[in-house]
Amino acid sequence: MNVYALLRPLIFRLSPETAHHGVITLLRLGGSSPLTRAMLRAWFKPQVQGPPVRVMGLSFCNPLGLAAGFDKDGLAWRGLACLGFGHLELGTVTPRPQPGNPTPRVFRLVEDQAIINRMGFPSRGADFLARQLRGKRPADVVIGVNIGKNRQTPLEEAAQDYLYLFQVFAPWCDYLAINVSSPNTPGLRQLQQRQMLEALLRPLAEARDDQAPHLGRRIPLVVKIAPDLDDEALDAALEAILGCGMDGVIVSNTTIRRDGLRSPLAGETGGLSGLPLNDLNTNMIRKVVKRTGGKLPVIASGGVMGPHQAQEKLDAGAVLVQLYSGLIYAGPGLVKRILEYGLRVT
């Protein structure tokens, strides 16, 4: 019996943010003790494990991960780690606390199985998230941290924010995701332009290489790009990403497009995620793989609502697949369902 399917009508009566805060609270409680973690693991343990993935010098027990944005402040990651994910990406986190954009700022487009958000990086700040990451960690879950600049930081000073975040989180995570593609922070997407992107990524690459001997490991850096880049802008961004020695790319953030939507909420501003993003995302994965000759590992994030979309991303050339909106519509058992489908990696 699908308990979430029974509960979803009640959950959807709540505002999206209220419902999300409730889920975070429950997962935080679920991850707070060995007993509750064991219960969660027993409930959500898939009958099919894997397939394992080795990429960027990291070992993932399976290709499925949680996309950034779900657990921005690291409150619930210990509970989330019990749902079957191979990796969790926390954040987006900013150096200093900031409230994000005014509410309401999240909208369910139920007719389209989609979400529009204009959150704007609400964050309790780097120090808060770093505290949540301390202590014993489960051995079978890779932890990434998605980093972004504060809203008030000028673009020409953005590198300092990202460098600060690198220094804070390099000791506490397995990889860092550089977010330059959210549509909800004014001007942020300009950082995807080649000259600005190189000016941002080069110091981060130097910091990664300088810190490796002290940390005893090399922290992979991946860049999260927008799905709305045209071919010329995509080529320029990929040249910068490759030229600066990044370890991977996340394809993609949310989209500002509204093609073919039926919901009366389609006109809300912000980034669109969910099923309508799927085809755009898969096509972009294929473009990135083709343009880079497969030299740049691709993490797929966009439109995965079930097993078939997850496999589609892997078939397109992605090495890992992330979920977010699919969890809202299908519930926490989605990870188990996708893994039991039997994913194939090339």
C-alpha positions in Angstrom: 0.0 0.0 0.0 1.3 3.4 -0.9 0.8 5.4 2.3 2.1 8.6 0.7 -0.6 8.5 -2.0 -3.2 8.4 0.7 -1.6 11.3 2.6 -0.8 13.5 -0.3 -4.2 15.2 -0.6 -3.9 16.2 3.0 -0.3 17.4 2.6 -1.2 19.4 -0.5 -3.8 21.3 1.5 -0.9 22.9 3.3 1.2 25.6 1.6 4.3 24.2 -0.1 6.7 25.7 2.4 4.6 24.7 5.4 4.5 21.1 4.1 8.2 21.1 3.4 9.1 22.4 6.8 7.0 19.6 8.3 8.8 17.0 6.2 12.2 18.4 7.3 11.1 18.2 10.9 10.0 14.6 10.6 13.2 13.6 8.8 15.3 15.4 11.4 13.5 13.5 14.2 13.9 10.2 12.2 17.6 10.8 11.9 18.2 11.8 15.4 18.9 8.4 17.1 20.2 5.0 16.1 16.8 3.4 16.7 14.8 5.7 14.5 17.5 5.6 11.8 17.3 1.8 11.8 13.5 1.9 11.5 13.7 4.2 8.5 16.3 2.1 6.8 14.2 -1.0 7.4 11.1 0.7 5.9 12.8 2.1 2.9 15.6 -0.4 2.2 15.3 -1.4 -1.5 15.4 -5.1 -2.5 17.9 -4.2 -5.2 21.1 -2.4 -4.2 23.2 -0.4 -6.6 24.5 -0.4 -9.2 27.6 1.2 -7.6 29.3 4.1 -9.4 32.9 5.2 -9.1 33.4 8.8 -10.4 35.4 11.9 -9.5 37.5 9.7 -7.1 34.4 9.0 -5.0 32.5 5.7 -4.6 28.7 5.9 -4.7 26.6 2.9 -3.6 24.1 3.7 -6.3 23.5 6.5 -8.9 20.6 8.2 -7.1 21.1 11.4 -5.1 19.1 14.2 -3.5 19.3 17.5 -5.4 20.2 20.7 -3.7 17.4 22.8 -2.3 15.6 20.1 -0.3 17.8 20.3 2.8 19.3 23.8 2.6 20.5 24.0 6.2 21.5 20.3 6.8 18.7 19.8 9.3 17.4 16.5 8.0 20.3 14.9 6.2 20.7 12.0 8.7 17.1 11.0 8.1 17.4 11.5 4.4 20.5 9.2 4.4 18.2 6.3 5.5 15.9 6.5 2.4 18.3 4.7 0.0 20.1 7.6 -1.6 23.7 7.1 -2.8 24.5 10.8 -2.2 22.9 13.9 -0.7 23.6 17.4 -1.9 22.9 20.0 0.9 22.4 23.7 0.4 22.4 26.0 -1.4 24.3 27.6 1.5 25.5 31.2 1.5 28.4 32.6 3.6 26.1 34.8 5.8 22.5 34.1 6.8 19.9 35.6 4.5 16.1 35.3 4.4 15.6 34.7 0.7 12.8 36.2 -1.3 9.4 37.2 0.2 6.7 34.6 0.5 4.8 33.1 -1.1 7.7 31.8 -3.2 6.9 28.1 -3.9 4.0 26.9 -6.0 2.7 23.4 -6.9 1.6 23.0 -10.5 -0.3 19.8 -9.9 -1.8 19.5 -13.4 1.8 19.5 -14.7 3.5 17.6 -11.9 5.8 20.6 -11.5 7.0 23.2 -9.0 7.8 26.8 -9.4 10.1 28.3 -6.8 11.6 31.7 -6.3 13.3 31.0 -3.0 16.4 33.1 -3.6 18.9 31.1 -1.5 17.3 31.4 2.0 20.1 30.2 4.3 21.0 30.1 7.9 24.6 30.6 6.7 27.8 28.6 6.5 28.5 28.3 10.1 25.1 26.8 10.9 25.4 24.1 8.1 29.0 23.3 9.0 27.8 22.5 12.6 25.2 20.1 11.3 27.8 18.1 9.4 30.0 17.4 12.4 29.9 14.1 14.1 29.8 10.5 12.8 28.5 10.0 9.3 27.0 7.0 7.6 29.7 5.3 5.5 27.5 4.5 2.5 26.3 8.1 1.6 28.4 10.7 -0.2 27.8 14.2 1.0 28.0 17.2 -1.3 27.4 20.9 -0.4 26.0 23.3 -2.9 27.4 26.8 -2.5 26.2 30.2 -3.7 27.0 33.9 -3.1 25.0 36.2 -0.8 22.4 38.3 -2.6 24.1 41.5 -1.6 27.6 40.4 -2.8 28.4 42.2 -6.1 29.2 39.9 -9.0 32.7 41.2 -9.2 33.3 40.0 -5.6 31.5 36.7 -5.9 34.7 34.7 -6.0 35.4 35.7 -2.4 32.1 34.2 -1.2 32.7 30.9 -3.0 36.3 30.7 -1.7 35.1 31.3 1.8 32.6 28.6 1.4 35.2 26.2 0.0 37.4 26.8 3.1 34.5 26.2 5.5 33.1 23.0 3.9 36.1 21.3 2.4 36.8 19.4 5.7 33.2 18.3 6.1 32.0 17.2 2.7 32.9 14.9 -0.2 32.4 17.3 -3.0 31.3 20.9 -3.6 28.8 22.1 -6.2 29.2 25.6 -7.4 25.8 27.2 -8.1 25.9 29.9 -10.7 22.6 29.1 -12.3 19.7 29.8 -10.0 17.2 32.2 -11.7 16.1 33.6 -8.3 19.2 35.6 -7.3 19.5 38.8 -9.4 22.4 38.6 -11.8 23.7 35.2 -10.7 23.3 33.6 -14.1 25.8 36.1 -15.5 28.5 34.2 -13.7 28.0 31.5 -16.4 29.5 33.8 -19.0 33.0 32.5 -19.9 35.1 35.4 -18.6 33.2 35.7 -15.3 33.1 31.9 -14.9 36.8 31.6 -15.4 37.5 34.3 -12.9 35.4 32.4 -10.4 36.6 28.9 -11.0 40.3 29.4 -11.3 40.8 30.5 -7.7 38.6 27.6 -6.5 40.7 25.1 -8.5 43.8 26.6 -6.9 42.3 26.3 -3.5 41.3 22.7 -4.1 44.8 21.7 -5.2 46.5 23.7 -2.4 44.3 22.2 0.3 44.6 18.6 -1.0 47.8 17.8 0.9 46.4 19.2 4.2 43.1 17.4 3.9 44.6 14.2 2.7 42.2 14.1 -0.2 41.2 16.1 -3.2 37.7 17.7 -3.0 35.9 17.4 -6.4 34.4 20.6 -7.7 31.3 20.5 -9.9 29.5 23.4 -11.6 25.7 23.5 -11.7 24.5 25.2 -15.0 21.1 26.4 -16.2 19.0 24.5 -18.8 18.3 27.7 -20.6 21.7 28.3 -22.1 21.7 28.5 -25.9 24.3 26.5 -27.8 26.8 29.4 -27.9 26.5 30.1 -24.2 26.7 26.4 -23.4 29.9 26.0 -25.4 31.5 29.0 -23.6 30.5 27.7 -20.2 31.8 24.2 -20.9 35.1 25.6 -22.2 35.6 27.5 -19.0 34.6 24.5 -16.8 37.0 22.2 -18.7 39.7 24.8 -18.9 39.7 25.5 -15.2 39.9 21.8 -14.4 36.5 21.2 -12.8 35.6 17.7 -11.9 32.1 17.5 -13.2 28.9 19.4 -14.1 25.4 19.3 -12.8 22.8 19.5 -15.6 20.8 21.4 -14.6 19.1 24.0 -12.4 15.5 25.0 -12.8 14.2 26.6 -16.0 12.6 30.0 -16.7 10.7 28.5 -19.7 6.9 27.8 -19.4 6.3 25.7 -22.6 3.1 23.7 -22.6 2.0 24.2 -19.0 -1.7 23.8 -18.1 -1.7 25.1 -14.5 -3.2 28.5 -13.8 -0.1 29.1 -11.7 2.2 28.8 -14.7 2.6 32.6 -14.8 4.4 32.8 -11.4 8.0 33.9 -11.7 10.8 31.7 -10.6 12.4 28.5 -11.6 10.3 25.6 -12.9 11.2 22.0 -12.0 9.4 18.7 -12.3 8.1 16.7 -15.2 8.0 19.6 -17.8 11.8 20.0 -17.3 12.6 16.4 -18.2 13.0 16.5 -22.0 14.9 19.8 -21.9 17.2 18.4 -19.3 17.8 15.1 -21.1 18.6 17.0 -24.4 21.1 19.2 -22.5 22.8 16.1 -21.0 23.3 14.7 -24.5 24.7 18.1 -25.7 27.1 18.3 -22.8 28.3 14.7 -23.2 28.8 15.2 -27.0 30.6 18.5 -26.6 33.0 17.3 -24.0 33.6 13.9 -25.5 32.4 12.3 -22.3 35.5 13.7 -20.5 33.4 15.7 -18.0 31.2 13.6 -15.6 27.6 14.7 -15.8 25.2 14.7 -12.9 21.6 14.8 -14.1 19.1 16.9 -12.1 15.8 17.8 -13.7 12.5 16.1 -14.4 13.0 12.7 -12.7 9.6 11.6 -11.5 10.1 7.9 -11.7 12.3 5.0 -12.9 12.0 5.6 -16.6 13.2 9.2 -16.4 16.1 8.1 -14.2 17.2 5.5 -16.7 16.7 8.0 -19.5 19.3 10.3 -17.9 21.8 7.5 -17.5 21.2 6.4 -21.1 21.9 10.0 -22.2 25.3 9.8 -20.6 24.8 11.0 -17.0 26.8 9.1 -14.3 24.6 10.2 -11.4 20.9 11.2 -11.1 19.4 13.6 -8.6 15.8 13.9 -7.4 13.7 16.6 -5.8 10.3 17.5 -7.3 9.6 13.8 -7.8 9.7 13.3 -4.0 7.0 15.9 -3.6 4.7 14.1 -6.0 5.6 10.5 -5.3 6.9 10.6 -1.7 10.0 9.2 0.0 9.5 5.7 -1.3 10.4 7.0 -4.8 14.1 6.2 -4.2 13.3 2.5 -3.4 11.0 2.2 -6.4 13.6 3.5 -8.8 16.3 1.3 -7.5 14.1 -1.8 -7.5 13.3 -1.0 -11.1 17.0 -2.0 -11.8 19.0 0.9 -13.1 21.7 0.2 -15.7 24.8 2.3 -15.9 27.1 2.3 -18.9 
